[in-house]
Every structure is written in C-alpha cells, then in structure tokens.
Amino acid sequence: MSYPDVTVLELLPSPQSRQDPVETPSSFSDSRAGGQPGRKRVGGSWENVVSRLQRRKRIVEQKRRLSACSLLVSGLGISLMIVSMELSLECSRLFVITILSVAITASTVLLLALILFYHLTDIQLLMMDEGIREWRVVLTGERKLYLTLELLLCAIHPFPLILCMQPTDTWLRNVLIVLSLLMFLRAYLIQRVTFMYSNVLNPSYQTIGSLSKVNLKFHFVLKILMNQCPGKILLLFAVLIWVMGSWMLSLCERQINNSTSNILTSMWLIPITFLTIGYGDMVPVTICGKLICLITGVTGVSCTALVIAVIVKKLELSKDEKHVYNFMQDIQLVKEVQKVAADLIGVAWLLYKHRKIRDPQKIRRYHRDVLATVCRFRRAKLRQRKLREQVNSMMDISKMQLLLYDMNAKMTESYNELEKKLGALATKVDSLAGGFEEMRSLICETLKQQRRE
C-alpha cells in the first residue's frame, strides 16, 4: 500500500511513541476484539499513520493559505496607504481620508492576526514532525524574537487621521511620511509565499535535502528560479524597484516642492540612478530622497552584475555547439595546411628550377617566397595543434567515460568466462568423482573374483 508524498522519515515512530510502554497481551487482545489493526499507541489514543499524514498535509495547506492571505492583506494596506497619502497631501476629502486611515489600521490588525496564526500553524507542524507534545519546547527564544520583530514590523503604518495635515505641521508630515515608507517593508512576505508555493516543501524534497545536508530555504528556491528563468526574475525585480522607488522619492521630495516631487520626474530619476548613469539634470534634496536614491544605486549595481552574468551564460556555446564549431574549424585548418603545403612545393620547385638556370634575381625572389610559405605553414600547424589540444581537453571526460564503460564491459565478459570455466571445471570434477566411484566398485569386484578363483 503506497501513499502520496510519504517518505521513510515520516513513517518512523516519533520520540514519544518510542517511549510508550510495550503492549501487553491484554491490550493485544483488546485490540483484536475492539480495536483496529495497523494502528499504534500514541499518548493514550489510537492514531493511524495515514490520518497523521493527512493531517500534516492539511496543516501545510493551511500555512500556504495563510501566507497568501497575509501577502494580499499587506498589498491592500499599502494600496490604501498610497491613496490616503495622496489625498492627505492635497488636503481634500477629509471624510474619505479618515475612512481610508481606519481601513489601513483594520488591514494592519488583520495582517497581524494572520501572521500570528501562521506561526501557530508552523509550531503545530513542527510539533507533529518532531513528535513533541508541549508547545513551550518548540517556542524557543530565537523564535520568540523573530515573531516579535515580525509583528512590530507589520504593525508600522500611518495611524488614523482626523483632520487634514496643514502645511505648518511639518513634524506630523515627516512622521506620516516615514511611517508610510516603512510599510513597504512588508514586501518580505513575497519570499514566504514563493517558498510556500514551491516544490521544495514536498516531503520527498525535504527528506533528500536532510540526507544531503542541504538547507532547503528561500535562497535555495531563489537559486532554482534564477537558473530556470533569470530574465523574468530580474525584470520583475527591476519593475518593482522602479514603481516603488518612484512613488517613495516623490513623496519625500514633496516636503520642499522640488522638481522631483512630480511622480513622472521621479520615474525618470529612479531608472537613471538604477542604471548608474546619473545625468545630473535633477537631484534629490531631502535626506529621505537621497537615501532612496542611494539604495536604488546600490541595487542597480547588483542587478547589473547579475544581468551580465546571465547574458554571458546565455551567449556561451553549449557542448554540442562547441563540438560542431571545433569540427568546422578543424576542417578549415586541414584545408589551409594542405593549400600551404601545395604552395610550398610549387615555390620550392620554382626555386630549384631557377637555381639551375642561375638567375640571381629570381633565386632571391623565390627564396623569400619559400621562407614566407614555411612561416605560413608553421602558423597553420600551430593553430591546428592548439585546436586539437582544446578538443582533447573537452573530450577527456567523454573518453574517460568510454574507457570506464569498456573496462566494465571487459570485466563483465571476463567474469562470465570465469564462471563458465568454473562450471566446466566443476563438471569435470564431478565426472572424476564418478569415475573414482566406478573404479572402486570395479576393484572390489575384481578382488572378489580373484578370491573365488
């Protein structure tokens, strides 16, 4: 009987089940009378392995749904914050601003609840995998610190506004701008959703990773995505940086009504900074804007290095393409060597001919031609030798594989021949043993006849 997504490690008994007392004959008789076969005793209750695996699968699905809902709620809160800040800076529609501010706070509370439920589900899953009954054992100090920091990070948002911000309320404006910008830190939930909806969470992957001592976390999933579709990942990342950075820069620069306070101007400045061009036609003035441009520039340098690496990998010839190219180059070099050799023979014949005629001018001319042709021949042979060395270095692995295959085939053949010889030898030994038995009986009969006579 086979179960989907079931590994050997999951079917092993948990530490608690190993500590359970051994079943007595009475309990065995009870299980035969009223219990169900194929179950084990865990914590005083009968639990089937299949139901345990199904419950684990349900918990994993619940974690996935909670992570996706957290990302959607955080995106909704950021969208409401952008609309609220745009209306607040224009000092219009106070009632709408108040409703939006309350909605942002409500989405933040909902996000905190979803994150808390996510961690509770994670603790429940860890308790099931490790066979732990007490949840306080799983809730370590590191996990408490991580949960507290995550809740504090997601709790940051502009608090509900009752009145419109006045131009003189610079401190309130700065506080709201900082709180609004810090809401973009909720984008870290993208990596959680990406990891939860990847195939790495499959129990078979986790088993292979644990046996190979490979930590299957988000960076492993990111490496897989960069290996499969690097262009799409880098393009998506650049677009997110462009959109988010443009709005944040325009929000920071609106304090002093700079030229970069316009969203379209910011959408020009961010990619110029991202690509490290820097025309200098416009610059940020506020500290917040300078910090955003600095982060954008550092991110752009990193992405440029990744793009160059991806382009180099895409432009590199594959193994088959290298073999085809080297084969074509070898054919061309062979033809060139043959042509130069034919030219050398012709020029040498002309030199020999004019030496017999004893024409000094023609002898010097064809002597120079012979030396030049010899130099051409040497260069062609040198290129041919370099190409063959390169091909030999590429073929070393394949040749080694073929040699190992031939050695394996020869050893198998020798082993089969040895088995045949041993079988023939065993047959001969059996025949000799039979002959010895017959000879013994014949000797006994001969002795009996001699005694009778």
Stockholm file with secondary structure:
# STOCKHOLM 1.0

chainA/1-453         MSYPDVTVLELLPSPQSRQDPVETPSSFSDSRAGGQPGRKRVGGSWENVVSRLQRRKRIVEQKRRLSACSLLVSGLGISLMIVSMELSLECSRLFVITILSVAITASTVLLLALILFYHLTDIQLLMMDEGIREWRVVLTGERKLYLTLELLLCAIHPFPLILCMQPTDTWLRNVLIVLSLLMFLRAYLIQRVTFMYSNVLNPSYQTIGSLSKVNLKFHFVLKILMNQCPGKILLLFAVLIWVMGSWMLSLCERQINNSTSNILTSMWLIPITFLTIGYGDMVPVTICGKLICLITGVTGVSCTALVIAVIVKKLELSKDEKHVYNFMQDIQLVKEVQKVAADLIGVAWLLYKHRKIRDPQKIRRYHRDVLATVCRFRRAKLRQRKLREQVNSMMDISKMQLLLYDMNAKMTESYNELEKKLGALATKVDSLAGGFEEMRSLICETLKQQRRE
#=GR chainA/1-453 SS CCCTTCCHHHHSCCHHHHHSCCCCHHHHHHHHHTSCTTCEEETTEEECHHHHHHHHHHHHHHHHHHHHHHHHHHHHHHHHHHHHHHHHHHTCCHHHHHHHHHHHHHHHHHHHHHHHHHHHHHHHHHHHHHTCCCHHHHCCHHHHHHHHHHHHHHHCCCCCCSSCCCTTCHHHHHHHHHHHHHGGGGGGHHHHHHHHTSGGGSHHHHHHHHHTTCCCSHHHHHHHHHHHCHHHHHHHHHHHHHHHHHHHHHHHHTTTTCGGGSHHHHHHHHHHHHTTCCCCSCCCCSHHHHHHHHHHHHHHHHHHHHHHHHHHHHHSCCHHHHHHHHHHHHHHHHHHHHHHHHHHHHHHHHHHHHHHHTCHHHHHHHHHHHHHHHHHHHHHHHHHHHHHHHHHHHHHHHHHHHHHHHHHHHHHHHHHHHHHHHHHHHHHHHHHHHHHHHHHHHHHHHHHHHHHC
#=GC SS_cons         CCCTTCCHHHHSCCHHHHHSCCCCHHHHHHHHHTSCTTCEEETTEEECHHHHHHHHHHHHHHHHHHHHHHHHHHHHHHHHHHHHHHHHHHTCCHHHHHHHHHHHHHHHHHHHHHHHHHHHHHHHHHHHHHTCCCHHHHCCHHHHHHHHHHHHHHHCCCCCCSSCCCTTCHHHHHHHHHHHHHGGGGGGHHHHHHHHTSGGGSHHHHHHHHHTTCCCSHHHHHHHHHHHCHHHHHHHHHHHHHHHHHHHHHHHHTTTTCGGGSHHHHHHHHHHHHTTCCCCSCCCCSHHHHHHHHHHHHHHHHHHHHHHHHHHHHHSCCHHHHHHHHHHHHHHHHHHHHHHHHHHHHHHHHHHHHHHHTCHHHHHHHHHHHHHHHHHHHHHHHHHHHHHHHHHHHHHHHHHHHHHHHHHHHHHHHHHHHHHHHHHHHHHHHHHHHHHHHHHHHHHHHHHHHHHC
//
